[in-house]
Amino acid sequence: MNNLFASIPVGLPEELTEALIDAKSVRVERIVSHGHASPEEFWYDQDSHEWVVVLKGAARLRFEDRDERVEMIPGDFVNIPAHKRHRVEWTTPDEPTVWLAIHYG
C-alpha cells in the first residue's frame, strides 16, 4: 500500500487495522472504521502511548476519567498516554473513517 486511501474494503464486519511500520520503539497503523465502535464496557488500556489523527470521516472518543466526549473530524488529533483508558464511541456509518495511529514509548 502506497496510499492511505487505497484499498479500503467495502462492508467491513470489523474495524480494520494494518501495520505500516512495526519497529522496536514505534508502530504506525492505518485503521479503517465504518460505523464501528468499541464493544459495550470495553476500554483500551495500552502499554504504549498513542498519537492518532482522523484523516477521513469522523469519530467520537471517550476517556474513562472524563464524562466529555472528544469529537474528531479530518485533521483532528489526540495524544493518548499509555494506560489512559479510552474507547471509540462512534464512527461515521455512511463512509469509512480512516485513522493514522502512531504507538510509541
Secondary structure, 3 states (H helix, E strand, C coil): CCCCCCCCCCCCCCCEEEEEEECCCEEEEEEEECCCCCCCCCCECCCCEEEEEEEECCEEEEECCCCCEEEECCCCEEEECCCCCEEEEEECCCCCEEEEEEEEC
